[in-house]
């Protein structure tokens, strides 16, 4: 599947999931909500892994990075579900969280040497300006 198609599939899935999380967050405390979401995701991922025949994990050298990324994802999911459930409009929280794309773009250029031309830099600036407007607007 081309990455652009995968991105649009993810867009549809996450949009629907975030609306469901906003609704669930009005009925369920944040910690059980995140635990439930992650438990279901773990079962689905394990089933997919087993069905695909993919090798489960490349080896112990990558384990520290996996553990660090997992801890950050857990904390991010905890904060994200809290923000989505309590924001006056779930899209406001997601606009701020979405600024991570701008940060990843810049950090990837700085740390990994990926190209960052004027167009991408302008996109990062527009993203950050949009988040500022959404965050400050009343």
Residue pairs with C-beta under 8 A, 6 or more apart in sequence:
1 9
18 84
18 90
18 94
19 90
21 33
21 37
21 81
21 84
21 85
21 90
22 84
22 85
22 87
22 90
24 33
24 85
25 33
25 81
25 82
25 84
25 85
25 86
26 85
28 36
30 78
30 81
30 82
30 85
31 78
33 81
33 85
34 74
34 77
34 78
34 81
37 77
37 81
38 74
38 77
49 56
57 63
57 66
80 93
80 97
83 93
83 96
83 97
84 90
84 93
84 94
86 93
87 93
92 134
92 135
95 130
95 131
95 134
95 135
96 131
96 134
96 135
98 127
98 131
99 127
99 128
99 131
101 127
102 123
102 124
102 127
102 128
105 116
105 120
105 123
105 124
106 116
106 124
108 114
108 116
109 115
109 116
